[in-house]
Amino acid sequence: MKNKLIKHFSIVSFMLMILCVQSIFAQKRTVSGIVTDSKNEPLIGVNVTIKNASTTGTITDMDGKYILDVPSNSSVLVFSYIGYSSQEVKVNNRSVIDIVLKDDMQALEEVVVVGYGTMKKSDLTGSVSSITSDNFKLGTDLTPQQLMQGAFSGVNISQNSGKPGGSNTIRVRGGTSITASNDPLYVIDGVPISTSAGVNQSNIGSSTTDFFDQEPINPLSNINPNDIESINILKDASATAIYGSRGANGVIMITTKKGKAGMRQLDYSFNLGISNVAKKLDVLTGDEYRNTVSELGLTLDDKGENTDWQDVIFRTAISQNHYVSFMSGSENTSYRASAGYSNQNGIMEGSGMKSANARVNINHKALNDKLKLNMNISYGETNSDQAPVSNTVGSEMGSSMLYEAYVFNPTYPIYDEDGDYYDVPPYRVNPASFSKELLDERATSQFLGNLTADWNFYKAFTLQVNAGYNKNTINRNSYISKSNLLGNGNNGYVTVQKLSDYSKLLETILKYNQSFGKHNIDAMVGYSWQYFYSEGQTTKAYGFLSDNFKWYSLAAAQTVESISSYAESNTLISMYGRVNYNYADKYLLTATVRRDGSSRFGSGNKWGIFPSVAASWRISQEDFFQNDIMSDLKLRASFGITGSQEIGNYNSLSTLGASTNGYLVGGEKITIVLPQQYTNPDLKWEQTAQTDIGIDFGFLNGKIRGSIDYYYKKTTDLLLSVAVPSPSLITTQIANVGTVTNQGIELDLSFDLMRTKDFAWDANLNLSHNKNEVVSLSNGQWTGDNMQVAPCQGQGLSGTYAQLIMPGEPIGTFYGKRFIGVVDGVEQFANDGESEVIGCAQPDLTFGLGTNLQYKNWTLGLNFRGSIGNDVYNCTANNLAYLSNLPGRNVLKEAVTSGVNRDQAKVYSSRFIEDGSFVRLDNISLGYNFSLPKLYISNARVFVSAQNLFIITGYSGADPEVNSEISRTGVAPLGVDYLSYPKARTFSMGINLSF
């Protein structure tokens, strides 16, 4: 597979190089001119740059004059100035180019992507946040999620795992659901993408021996950040209601880069990274272990070593990334093609990821520009080796490489006298053996393509047709070798898993856009059909004569433990419409409605209606508004209803399933069919009603810009897993039960702090506060007071839950004993040890701060991100901070200094609820820009950068950002440190070239 990836990348790269040969032979020339305003007054300090090489340029002098060397006649000059609209002008063999800039704030003329169209930012009535490629971080971001981290108010993005390609948790304005998905809808170039592959693990069986992490696949893992033109996040109901039953959790719109008319450009980038684990846990060294065991009067199996098992499993990881793109365009046809290759080693032995992706976007105009055709095609493959980290702690079967590194006796050697790994049957497994004897390989692929046709067939009317297709596959093979302690009882154990899904999309939209004097109406109606299909199969077997068979020959297994499979589908049919009314660019009104029909819901509730309305008033456009300081002011208000259909495809139907256990009948083992759930014809959508009030503002001709929003969301008819009363063969069922609210405030600020001939400095800041509350867990039929979630993991903690979901408290509330100290070696608790609320995983405030500085050809970018007021349950410490582990398992140094004696059993309490507040420097990058005209390089940039350089926090664990998509109770826990793959600190260097 590795050779296949390299071959694909090489072929695509070679084709791109062939396409661009003609573009590198260009003639350097000098262009000069004068830049004035509409009153013919010269403008001082206007930025004049070469498009796609924004750091190669100059500014106008005191007379508005400029002079600039350009690499070719086809170069495009960009003229930009605060308070004026930017202009782009192609050189076209000219030596003198004079420009008149119009007095119109650039920020307000920015075009943003919304559902089924685009709008000027100044015309928005809803809450939409956006960033473009010009505003992306200057460092080395390997995923779209990293581009978004800290960039948007009201959008909380945390990394679930530090492994290469690890998934992320994204929440837009808080979680609206408890057991259904809270993930936003992703729309890429107009296609809503499926995220089900790799998530529906419940359909494919499980096994106690199958310990490998079942973390879902990153839905954006095959999108190269270099291909992204803009990211727009729709947050309020006015913006998201156009997506109806899939809009309750927000919508993330990703638009990829296109070719441009009159431009030919080849880009290449390369970066090399070195990563190390950001923080190790402070467990006892070999000498400390000996002394502690001796002082306790215990017997120690001392082998005389002083092994740091964390150093054994962690390593310095090298990564490299290559990217090449070429774009070209004529008056009617333009295209852009790109390819990328990445090879990332993980910081844990035996882990890593190789990926390759390619994309082609083609745009064509015909019939005097009345017909526009757009085609977007992308394909990506990823091959990864997974470290056996199972997101659990305290397993007596050593099912986590990381856990074993923490607890394995530090006086033991890595190898025994025979050169084999030193194990301690029956429970302790040598950490070093995991990467060699426990294999987990995954291969994923994603295809995404769509074809859009826009036909302006009559005056103000345009017909749009969009057809899309998305396919994902996952092939996973895992094997526990015969020699490993976990596998030798089975003589080798193999799991082979194949998953795939696809979706088909067909949309037809009629658009109308017409102005009548000061009135403008922009309207659309549409129809959408989308079909989803997924299937999977898992085979588990054991008993092999040789490890060489692994997953290559299942027939060589003595016993096939299980074979499970599934296939399922669902359909979503929608009709929708939107009207935007604009009067004199002062008074703006938007109304939308969508009617969705989903096959997932009960016979009486398959259809739902999701309306919204919004209005805004641009006060700054009024004649009476004369303010030299405040240059822009707009008031916004909106209300709308959205839904969620993120449950199983057949939760409303009565279903049967084959038992995975055989039953003896007449001495023979047979398989029987049992009911899995009852019919629920009343099952319907979750419904979220949201109100938003906002203000957009600007000061000093746009040098300071920002917005502030207040929102209130109320989600009713929660899709909740409830207990079925006895007697019943079924214990739980999905029903519409309960209510959750979210309300909060968001602030976004952008600053142009300084701009001179040689120096520029800008910054952006966002702040978010969200308050979540569970209002009810009951309805007329089902009643419930609370739900226990986030089970504690580890010896002595089974059956204990860290969190309680209950009315009046937020999701993520920690509930347990309040620790007040230690007396005579025994932990003491308040209120006679009665459980109470002891913390909350929800933060009081999240923020992001980014700043960019430019001095001549040097650039410096810094991006900070943080959270204040959130608590974390350190489940890892709850297992490792007790002397009762000794002498069989190592402990944290805290266990020695805590004063708790060895007889004290492990207790879940507020002792292990810690303040998870933090400030993290996500990214810092220093670069130098230059050009080499003799080598036909119009722009070059060399840079060094660092990711996760430091974090300021009081949390004692590996990292305070802990989230898990691994649900053990139907609810993914918040703020629980379940011993996940640790985060890395990465230093990179690279180069970007434009020809």
N, C-alpha and C positions, 0 to 999 in steps of 0.2 A: 504493500500500500504506500510505503514511503517513496519508493521509486516512481510509483504512479503519480503521486502528488508533484514530485520534482519534475517529472516529464511534462505534466499538464502546465505547470508554471513556466517551464522553459519554452514550450511551444507558443503559449500566449505572449510571453515576453518577446520572443523572436518576431512574431507577427507584428506586434506593436512597433518594434524597432524598424522593420521594413517599411511600415506605413509612414513613419515620420522622417525618413532619410531626406526627403525633399524639403523638409521644413527647416533644416539646420543651416542651409546656405542662404544667408541673408546679409544685407549690407548695412553697416552701422551708419547713422546720420545724426545730425544735431538739429533739434527743433527749438524754436523760441517763440515768444508771443507776449500778449498782455491780457490779464484777466480783470474784467470790470463787472460792476453790478448793473442793474437795469437803468440806473441814472448816469451811466457812463463814468462812474467814479472808480478809480483803481482799488482793487482789493489786496490788502497786505497780508502775507502769511498763508495764502492759499496753498494747499498741498497738491502737488503735481507728481503723480506716480505712474508707473507702467502697470497695466492691469496684470494681475496674478504675480506681480513682483512688487508689492506695495512698499517694500523698504528701499527700493531703488527709485529715487526721485529727488525733488527739490521743493522749495517754496518760493512764492513771489516776493519781490523786494518792495521797497517803499513806493515804487511807482507802479506796482502790480505786474512787473515784468518777470519773466522766468526764462531759463535756458536749460536744456536737458539733452543728454546723449541717449538715443534710443537704439536698440539692437537691430531693428529691421523696419521696413516700410509697412509691414502688417501689424506693427505694435499698436496697442490701444492705450491712449493716455486717459487717466482718471483725474478729474479736477474736483476737489472736495474742500469744503469750508463750513465751519460751524454756523448754523443759521441759514444755509443755502442748500439747494438741491445739488447733488453731485451730477456731473456730466461725464460721459465717456465719448471719446473722439478717436477714430482711427487715423493714423498718420497719413497713409495713402500718398507717399512721395512728396509730402509738403514739408517745407522748412520753417514756415511761419504759421502758427495757429493761434488766433485770438478767440477768447471765450467770454461770453456774458453769462454769469451765474444768476439764476432766479432766486429771489428772496423767499425761501420756503424751507422750513425746518426739515432736515434730512430724516430725522427720527420719525417724523409724522408721515413721511412719504414712503417709509419702509413697507414693503409688501410681505404679508405673512400668509402662511398656508392654513386654511381652515377646512372643515369637512366639505368635500366635494367642490373645492374652489379656492380662490385666494382673495384677500382684501387688503386695502391700504390700512396700515396700523392706525391711522387717524380716524378711520371709519369703523373701527371695532366697537361693538357695544358690550361684548363679553370679556371674560378674563382669559387672555391667551398670552403665554410667555414664549419667547423665541430667542434662539441664538443662530447665527450664521457662521459659515466657515471663516469669515473675517474675524469673528469673536472667539473662536475656539482657543483653548489653552495652547501655549507655545511648546509644551513638553511632549512626551511620548505617551499618548493615550492609545491603548490597544483595543478598546471596545467602545461602542457608542455610549454605554452606561458611564464610563469614565469621563467622557466628554460632558455628560449632563450633571455629574456629581458637583453639588455646591453652586450650580449655575442658575437655579430657579428657586424662587420662593414657593412654599407650599408643596414642594416635591422632595421627599426624603428617599435617598438612594443609599443603601448599605450593602456591602459585599458579604455574602453568606459564607464564602470560603476563599482562602488565599491561593487555591490551586489554579494553575493556568486554565482559563476558560470557565472558571467558577461562576455560578449564577449570582444574581443580585435580587434584593428585595426592593421594589419601587412602590411607594405609596404617594398618591396625589390627594392632598387634603385629608389625610387620615384614612383608616380602614373603615369601610362601610358594612362589611359582612363579618360573620364569625366563622362559619364552616365553609362557605362558598369562597371563590377566589376573590382577592382584592387587587389583583394585577390589572394595570391599565390595558386598554386596547392599543395595539401597535398597528399603524397604517404606514406602509412603505410605498412611496410613489403611487398612492391611491388604492393599494391593495391591503385590506385587513388580513394579517397573517395569523395562521394557526400556531398555538403554543402548546398543543396537547401532547406532542410526541415526547416520550420519556417521562411524562407526568403521571399517566394513568397506570401506575404500577399495581394497583389493586386488582386489575384484571388479569394479571399474568403470574400470579402465585408468588409464594415466598417460602423461605426456609430458615430455620435457626442457624444453619451453616452458611447461609448466604448473607454474610455480614457486611458486604461492601456497600458504601454510601449510595443511596438511591436519589441523590440530589437531582432535581430536574435540569434539563438542558437549557442553557442560555438561549432565549429565542432570537437574540440579535448577534449570536456568535459568529455568523458568516458574513456580517456586514463590515467592510473595512472602513474605519473612521475617515480615511483619506477620500472616500467616495461621497461623503455626506456634504451636501450644500447647506442644509438648514435642519434644525430640529424645533418644532413648534409643539407646545403642550397645551391642550385645551383643558381648562380646569372647571369653569362654572357651567351650569346647566344650559345657559344660552348657547355656549359653544359646543357642548357634548351631546345635547338632545338630538341632534341630527343623526347620531349613531344609536339612538334609542336604547334597546335592551343591553347594549354593550358599552354604554357611555358612563355608567355610574361611578366607575373608578378612574375616570379621566381618559384622555386619548393622547397618545404620543405620535405625532405626524413627522415622519422622516422623509426628506426629499433629497435625492441623490443628484450629483453634478451632471450637467449636460454640456454638449458642445456649443460653441458660439459662432455665429456667422462672422466671417472675415478673420478668424483666428486659427492659427495652427501652433500647437504647443506640445512639447514632450516634457514630462516631469518624471523624475526618479528620486526616490528617497531610500535611505538605509539607516538603520540604527542598531547599535550593539548594546546590550544591557547585561549588567551583573547584579544578581540578587542574593540576599541573605535573609535569614529569618529575622524579623524585626525585634522579637523579644522571646527569650527562653524563660521557662518557669524555674523558680528558685528552690529546687529540691536538694536534699542532702548529698554532699559529695561522699566518696567512698570512706574517707577518714571520719567525716562527721557521722556517717551511718554506723561505723564500728563503735565510735565513742558513745553514741546514743543508745544503741542496743546493749552495750556493756553496762552503762549506768542504770538501765532498767532491769538488769540482772537476767536478760534473756539469752538464749543460745543462738549463736550466729553461725551460719554456714559461710565462713569467710574463705574466699579463694585467693585473697591477697592482692586483688587488682584495685584500681581506682578509675573505673570506667565512667565517662560522661556519656550516657546513652543518648542524650539529646544531640551531642556532637556526632554520634554515630549515624543517626538517621537524617540529620540536617546537612546540607551541603551548600557550597557556592554555586549558584545556577547561572548559566550563560543563555542569553536569548539573542536572536537576530531577526530582523524584519526587513523585507524588501518590498518595494512598491513601485510600479511603473504605470504611467497613464499617457494617453495621447488623445488630443482632441483637434478637430478640424471642422470647418464649416464654410459653406457657400451661402448665397442669398436664400436658397430654398431648402438646403439640406445641411444638417450638422450632426456630428456624432462624437461620442467620447467612449473610449475603451480603456480598461484598466485591468491589472492583475496584481495580486499580492501573495507573498509567501512569508510565513512566520514559523519559527522553530523556537519554542520556549521550554527550557528545562525547569522543572519544579524544584523548590528548595528542599523537598523531601526526596530521599533516595527512591528511585524507581518511578518517579512521576514526571510527566512532561506532556507537551502537546505540539503537534505539527499541523499547520493548516494552510490551505491554498484557496484563493477565491478569484473570480474573474467577473467582470461586469461590462456590458455593452448597452449604451443608451443612444438611440437614433431618433432624430426629429426631422420631419419633412413637411414643407408647406406646398400647397398646390391650389389651382383654381383661383389665382390672384389673392392668395393668402386666405381664402375662405375655407379651405380644408387643411387641417393640421393633424398630422399623424405622429404619434409618439410610441416608441417601443423601448421597454426596459427589460433586460434579461440579466440575471445573475445566478451564479452557481458557486458553491463552496463545499469543500471537504475538510474534515478535521479528524485526525487520528490522535488518540490520547492514551497514555498509560496512567492509571489511577493508583495513587498510594492508598493502601487499605486503612482509611480513616473513616470510622463508621458513625461519627457524630454521636457517640455514646460514651459514657464513662463508667468505669468500675466493673466491666464484664469479667466474670471469673474465667472466661475462656479466652481472654486476651484478644478480643476481636478488633482491637485498634492498635495500629503501629505506634501512634502517638501516646496512647495510654500506657503501653508497655515500656516506652522510653522513659516515662515519668516514674514508674513504680518498680522496674526491674532492678534487682540487687546490684548496686554499683561496685560491689567487691567481686562480681563475677567477670570472667573473661568473655571475649566475643566468641572464641573458638575453644573446643575441648582438645584433648591430647591427640585425637584422631583427625583434627582439622574440620570437624563438623561444628555447626552452630551449637553453642552451649544452651540447652533448654532445661527447664525444671518441671517435669511432668508432675501432676496432670494439668496444672493451671497456667504456669508462667511460660510465655513464649519469648524467645530471644528477639529483641527489636530488630536486630540486623538481618534476621532471616526473612522478614516480611517482604522486602523489596526483591528478593531472589526466589522465594518459594511460594509467594502469593501473587498471582498475576491477574491483572484486570485491564483488558484492552477494549477501547471503545472507538468505533468509527461512525461518524455522523456525516450526513450530506444534506444540503438544502438547495432546492431550485426555486427561484421566484421570478416570474415573468408576467408582464401585462402589455397589452396593446390598446391604446386609446386613440379614438378618432373624434375630432371636433369639427363640425360642419356648420358654418354660418350660412344657412340656406336661405334666410330671408331677413334682411334689415337687422332688427334687434334680436332675432331668434337664432339660437345655436343649439344643435343637437349633438350630444356627446354619448359615445358608446365606449365602455371600458370592459375588457375581458381579461381575467387574471387567473393564474394557476400557481399554486404553492405546494411543494412536496418536501417532506422531511423523512429521513431514514436514520435509524440507530441500530447498529450491530454491536453487541457487547458479548465478550467472551472472558470468563474468569475461571481461574484454576488454582486449587490448593494442592501443592505437591505431596507426594507420598512421604517425603522425609520430614515435612513440617508437622509439628505437634498437633496442629488443628486438622491435618488431613490424613495422618498416618493410620488413624483408626478406620478410615474409609479407603485407604490405599489410593489416595488421589480423589479429588472432588471437582467436578466441572459444572459450570452453568453457561448455557448458550442462549442468548436472547436476541430476537429480531423484532424490531418495532418499525412501523411506518405510518405516516398519515399524509393526506393530501386534501386540498380544498380547491373548489372551482368557483369562480366569481363571474357574474354577468350583470352589468349595470347599464341602464339607459336613462339619460338625463336630458331634459329640455330646459334651456336657459333663456332668460329674457333680460336685456339690459337696455334701458332707454332713459334719456334725459329730456325734460320738458322745462326749459328755462332754468330756474333754480331747483327744480325737482329732479330727482333721479330714483329710478326703481330698478333694482337688481333682484330678479326672482328666478327660482328653479323648482322643478318637480322631477321626481325620479322614481325608478323601480330597481330593486336589487334582488338578486337570487344568489345564494351562496350555499354550497353543499360541502359537507365535511365527512371524511371517511378515515378510520384508523383501524389498524389490526396489529396483532402481536403474537409471538409464540416464545415460550420459555421451556427449555429442556434441562433437567438436572440429573446427573449420573455420577456414579462412583465405582471404585474397584478397577484399577488399571494395573497392568503388568509393568508398565513403564511410564514415566512422566512425559516421554516424547509424544504420546498419543494426544494428551491435552484435549482441546476441543476439535482437533483435526479428524478424529475418528471416534465418534460416539459408540459405534458398534463394538469397540474394544472394551467398553465398560462392562463389568460383571452385572451391575444393577442400574436400571434406569429408575431413579427415585420418583420423578414426576414429569409429565408433559402437560403443559397448559397453554391455552390459546384463547384469543378473543377477536371479534370483529364487530364494529359498530359504526353508526353513521347518524348524522342529524342534518336538518335543512333549516335555513333561515330565509324567509321571504319578507321583503319590506317595500313599503311605499312611503315617500317622504317629500317634503317641500319646505322652501324657505323664501322669505321676502325681506329684502333690505330696502328701507326707504331713507333717503337723504335729502334734506332741504337746506340748500345754501351752505353745505358743509358745516352747519350749526346744529341741526336737530336730526338725530339718527334713530331709527326704529328697526328692530329685527324681530321677526316671528318665525318659528319653525314648528313643524309637527312631523312625527314619524309613527307609522303603524307597522309593528313587527309581528310576524307569525313564526313561532318556533315549534319544531316537532318534539322538543324536550318536555313540554308542559302538558298538563291534564287536558282532557277533551273539552272541558268547559272554559279553559283559560289559555288557549294557544295563541290568542292575539292580544296585543297590548298597544295602547296609544301613549306617546311620549311628546308632550308639547313644551314650548318655551317661548318667552317674550322678553325683550330687552330694549332699553332706550338709553340714549346718551345725549348730553348737551355740551357742545364745545363753546364754553363761555368766552374763551379767548378770541373767538371769531366775531363776537358781538361788537358793534360800533362803540358801545359805551365802555368796552374793556380797553383801557389805555394804561399799560403798566410797563415801565421800563425795566423792572426787575423780573416779574413773572411773564414769561413769553408764551406759555401754553397752560390751559386749564380745561379739563373735561370731566364731567360727572357722568357716572354709569350706574345703572341698576338693572338687575335681571332676576327672573324666576323661571324655573323649569323643572320638569320631571324626567328622570332617566331610570333605567332598569338594569338588572343583572340576571343573566341566564346561565351563570357559570356553575353548573352542576353536571351530574352524569347525564348521559343521553337518554337513559330509560328509567329515571327515578319516578316517573309518574305511572309506570306500567307494572303489572304483576309479572315477576320474572322467576324463572327456575334455573337451577344450576346443578351440575354434577358434583357430588361430594368428592373431596380430594382424599378422603380416607376410605379404604375398602371395608365392607361389612361382611361378616361370616354368615352365610345362609346355607344350611345343609352341608357344612364343612368346606364350602367354597367361598372365596373372597370376591364379592361383586361390588360394582359401583351403583349407587342409587342417586336419584334426582330429588332435590329438596327445594322448597320455595325460598327465594332470597329476599323478596320484598312484596308488599301488598300493593294493589292498585290505589292510586291517589289521583282521582280525576279533578280535584280542586287545586292541584299544585300550580302555582303561577309565579310570575316574576317577583324578585325583590324590587321595591320601588323607592327611589331616592328623590325627594323634593328638596331643591336647593335655592336659596336666596343669596344674591351677591350685590353688594354696594361698593362702588369703587371710584377713585379719583386718579386721573392721570395729570401730571403737571410737569412744567419745565421752567427753568430760571436762566437768566443771563443768556438769552438766545440759544438755549439748548445745551449750555455747558453743564448744567445740572438737570437731570431728567429722572422721572420716577413715577411710581404708582403705589397706591395703598388700597387694599381690599379687605372688606369684612364679609364673611360667608357663614351661612348656617345650613347644615345638611341634616335631613331627617330620613332615615332609611327604615321602612316598615316591611312587614311580610318577609322577614329574614328567612332565607333558605337554610334551615337548621336541622341537624341530625338529632332526633328526639327519641326517647325510650318508648317502646311499644308496651302497653300494659299486659301483664300475664292474664291467662295463659296464652302463649303465642310461640310459634316456631321462630319468629323473627324478633330480634331484640331492639333494633333501631330502624328508623325510617326518616326520610327527608320530608319536612313539612314547612309551611309558612308560619313561623313563630317568632315573635319578638320585634323589638325596635331599638335602633342605635342612632345616636346623634353625634355630629361633629360640628364644631364652630370654631372660627379662628380669625386671625388677622395676618395679613401678608404685606410686606414692604419691600419694594425694589428701588434701588437708587443707582444711577450711573453718573460719573463725574469725568469731565474733561478738565483735569486739574491744571495743566500747563502745556503750552504749545509755542515753541520758538523755532528759529531756523534749524537748530541742532538738537533740540530736546523736546520730547513729548511724554506726557504722563497722564494715564487715565486709570480709573478704578471703578469697580462695581461692588455693591453690597446688597444682600438680601437677608431678610429676617422673617421667620415664620413662627406663629404660635397656633397650636391646634389643641382643643379640648375635646376628648372623646368620652362618651358616656353610654353605658348600656341602660336603656330605659325600662325594657321589659323582656322577659323570656317566656311569655305566655300568650295564648289567644283563647278563644272560646272553647276549643277542644283540647288543646295541649297546655299543661301547666308545668312550670318549672321555676325553682328559686335560684339555682346556680348551676354552673358547670365547672367541674374540676379539669384543668388542663395543665400542660407543661409538667409531665411526670418527672420526678427526680430519678436520676440514674445512679446506680452503684450499689455495692454491698451494704445492706442495712438500711437502704433508703427506698427499696421497692414498695409500691403501694402508696407512696407519698407524692402529693402533687404540689408544685410550687405556686401555681396561680389559680385564682377563682374568678370566673366570670359571673357577675351578679348585678342586679339592678342597682343603679345609683353610683356605680364605680366604672372606671374605664376598662376597656379590654387591655390585658397585660397587668392586672393588679396582683401583686404578690400577697399571699395569705398564709400566715403561719405563726409560729411562736416568736415573741419579741425577746431577744437576747439582752440581758442587763448586766452580765458579768460572770466571773468565775469565783467560786468560793470552795476552798479545800479541794481543788482539782475537779469540781463538778460545775457544769454550765448551769446558770440560773436564768429563769424566764419570768416575765411579768405576768400578772393575773393568773397565777397558778398554772402557767403553761397553756392557757386557752389560746386558740388561734385568733388572729386579728389581722387587719390590713397592715402590712409592713413595708410597702413600697409600690412603685409603679414603673413599668418599663417605658411608658410614654414620656417623651421629653416635654419640658415647659417651653423651650425655645430651640430652634435650629437656625443655623446661619451659614452663609457662604461669603467669602471676601476674595476678590481677585484684583490684581493690579498689574499693569504693564508699563514699563519704562523703556524709552528709546533715546539713545544718545548717538547721534550720527549713525553709524552702521551697526551699533551694538543694541541688543534688545535683552530685556530681563523681564520675566514673568513669574508671578507667585500666586498660588491659589490655596487659600485656607478654607477649612470647613469645620463645623463644630456642632455640638449638642449640649444643652444645659438642662439639668433637672431630671434626667432619666436614671432609673435604677437598673442594676444588672444582678441576676442571681448567679453567683460563681459556683456552679455545680461541680466544677473541677476541684475547687478548694474544699467543698463540702465532702469530697471523697478523700482528699490527700492531706487534710489538716488535722488528722486524728492519729495519735500514737497507737491506737488499736490496730493499725495496719501492720505494725512491726511485729516480728521480723520478716514476715513474708513479702511485704511490699514497701517500697521507699515512700517517703512523705515529704511535704513541704517543710521548709525551715520554720514556718509559722507553727507547725504542730509541736515543736520543741519549746517555743517561746510563749505559747498561748496560756500555759498554766493548767491546761486540761489534762487529767491523768489518763493512763492507758485503759482504765476500766470504763471510761466514758464511751457509750455507744454513739454512733453518728446520729445527729439530729438536724433536720431542716429547720432553720430559724433565721432571724434577721441578722445573725452573725455573718451570714454569707450573702446578704443583700448589700451591695456596694453602690456608691455613687458612680454612675457611668458617664458623667459629663466629660467632655474632651474638646480640645482644639487640635486639629491635625493640619500640618502642612502637606497637602495632597501632592503638590507639584511645584517645583522650582526649575526654571530653565534659563540658561544664558546662551545667547546666540550672536553670531556675527554674519552680516549680510554683505555680499559683494557680487560683482559681475565680471565675467571673463569674455568680452566680445570676440577676441581672437579665436576662442574655442567655441564660439556660438552659444555661450552660456549667458542668457539674459539675466538670470538671477541665481545666486547660490547662497546657501545658509549652512553654516556649521554650528553645532550646538552641543552643549552638555546639559543634562537634566537629572533630577532626582525625584522619585516618587516615594511618598510615605516617609519623608526624611526624618520627621520627628512628630511626637504626639505629647501633649500636655494633659495628663489625667491623673486622678487619684486611684484609679482602678488597679487592683493588684494582679489581675489575670493577664493573659497574653495580649488581649485587645478588648476595649470596651464596646466596640461595634460587633455585637453578636446577634445574629438572626439565623433561623433555621427554617428551611422549607420542608424539613422532614417532620411530618405530622404523625404523632403517636396517638392522638386522641381525636383526630379529625380537625384539629386546630393547630396551625403552625405557631409555635411559641415565640413570644417577643422577649428580648432581653434575657435569654437564658444561655449561659456559656456551657455548651454541650461538647466541648473538646473538638472543635472543627479544625480543618487544615489551617495552620497559622498564616498570617499575612506577611508579605515580604517587604523589604526595603530595597529599592532598585536604583542603580546609577546607570545612566545611559549616555551615549555619545552618538552623533549621527550627522548626516549631511542631506540636504535637499537641493536638487538641481532642476532648473528650468531652461529648456532650449527653445 
